């Protein structure tokens, strides 16, 4: 938890309790379903929670926003962001159902009310649109954008600065991946936000 409170100090007591409960819950579930690698569990708050919250350092989701976590896996970045933004609704989707059972159980245990969990593929969603889509390293940027674009609400003409698009966490040399996507995303280096060595060559991308 110190890893989180080192950078964020404005949490309510409830948010602090929710974040504090996460590691033990994931450790318990990890013994039944391998959601997080054992090595990563030793650095749970840094590698999973703080990494997810990098998005919150650059983007402020307005209350009432509908945000999809595409390929949420064990609930990242969706669960940490849903705790951070209690007035925003998060829709956590993944094609692997057993991981979503963990997500549902963790959310219930910490009384996280602002999420919906669904076992589905992005290309099978036809009944809803989102203000923003977030994702963590589940596929190349080109594919993430291909899946995301049909699910995004159109930006209002009278609100050119309205926050929208795909926000994804990526790592490594992205030059080829970005070139192949034919997109021009805004890019933030996470190691300029968080000083831990883990964040070297890790980035936030925003495609619109």
N, C-alpha and C positions, 0 to 999 in steps of 0.2 A: 504493500500500500504506500510506503514512503516514496516509491518510484512515481506514483500518481500525484500525491500531494506535494511533491517537489515542484511540479509544474502547474497544478490546478489547486486553488485555495478557496474557491467560492462555492463549494458544495453545501447542500443542506445536510442535516443529520441523516435523513433517510437515504440520500444518495451515498453518503459515506458508508452506511450500513450495507447497502446493496453491493457496492464495489468490494467491501471487505469480505462479504460472504462468497464471492465468486470462486476463489481458489479452492476452498474446501469442497464446494459443490462439484466443480469440475474434476477434482481428484477422486471423489467418490464415483462419479459416473465413468471416469476413465478406466476404472478397474473392471467395469462391465462392457463398455464400448470404447474402443480406442479412438478418441476424438482429437486428442492432443498428444504429440510425442512425449515420451517420458522425459527426454532431455529438455524439452521446452517447458515442462511443468515446473522445473527448477527456476525458470525465469518468467513465470506466468504473467505477472503484471507488466513487465517490460515488453515481452515479445508479443503479447496478445492484447492486453487492455490499453497500455500506453500507445502501442502502434495504432490501434483502432482510433484512439482519441486524437491522433495527429490531425485527422480530418476536422475535428472541432476547433483546432487552433487557427484554421484558415477560413472556415465556413460557419456561419451562424444560421441554422435552419429556423425559419420563423414558426411560431406556434400555428398549428393546424396543417402544416406541411405533411404530405404523404411521401415517404421515402422507402424505396425498395432496396433490400440487401440481396444482391444477385449472387447466388452460390454461397449462401451464408455458412455452410459447413457446420461447425459447432457453435455458430452464433457470433462470428466476428466479421466485420466490425459492428454488426447490428446491435448486439446486447449492450456493449459499453456506450454506444451512441444513444441508445434508447434511454439509458439511465441519465446520460448527460442532458438530453433534450426531452424532458418529461411531457411537454406539450406538443410533441411531434409524433405522428403515428408511423411506426416502422413495420414493413411487410417483409418477413424473412423467408426466402424461398430457396429450396435446394432440391436436387434430383435424388439425393440419398436420404431415404426416410429415417434410417436408424439414428443419424446424427440429429435430425429434427426432433426426435423424442427427447434427446438431451436438452436441446434448446427450450422445448416446452417445459420440461421439468425444472430447469434452472430459472426460467422466467416466473414460473408459479411459486417457486421457493422464495424468491426475493420480492414477490408481489409486483412484478413489472407488468403494468396493465396496458401499455401503449404499443404492444406488438401483436401482429398476426403471423402465424407460422403456417406455411403451406408446402406440401410435397408436390412440386411441379417444376417443369422446365420453363425458362423464360419465354421460349417460342410458343408455349401452350397457353400463355395468359392472353386472353382477348377481352376480358370484361372490366379492365381498370387501367388507369393511367396514373403516373407518378410525377411529382414535382422534380425529384432528384433520384438517381440510382447510385448506390454505393457498392463497391465490390473490393475484395482483397485477393489479388493475384490468382484468380481461378482460371484465367485463359488469356491469350494475347489480346492486346488493345483492340485490334481489328474485330475480333469475335465479340468482345464485350460490347463494343459500340453497335455492332450488327444486331445483337439481342436487345440492347437498351433502347435504341432510337424509336422503335414502334411503340414503346411503353411510356415514353416521356410526353408530358403535356406540352402543347405548343406555347412558346413564350409570347405573352401578350405584346402586341405592337406598341401599346402605350406604356409598357414597363420594360424597356430595353436592358435594365440592370438587374432584373429579377433573377435570383439564383436558380439555375436549372442545369440539366445535363448529367453526364456520367462522372462520378468522382471515384477514382480507384487507387488503391495502394499497390505499388509495383516495386520490384527490386532488380538490381543488376544493370547491365548495359542495355538501354532501351532504344538505342538509335535505329537498329534494324526493325524492331517491332513497330516503332512509331512511323518509320518510313513506309512500311508495308500497309499500315492503316490508312495512309493518305490523309491523316488528321493533323491538326496543329494544336495539340493540347497545351494548356498552361501547366507548368511543372514547378513543384516546390521540392527542394531537397530537405528531407526530414532531419538529417544530421545538423542542419542549421537551426532546427527548432528544438530538438532533444540532443543532448551531448553524449549519450551512451554510444559505445562503439557499435552496438547492434544496428544502429540506424544509418551507418555508412552505406552508400549506394542504395538507399531506400527513398522512394519518391511518392508524392501525391500528384496525380494527374487529373485535370478537369477537361473533359471533351464536351463541346456544345455544337 
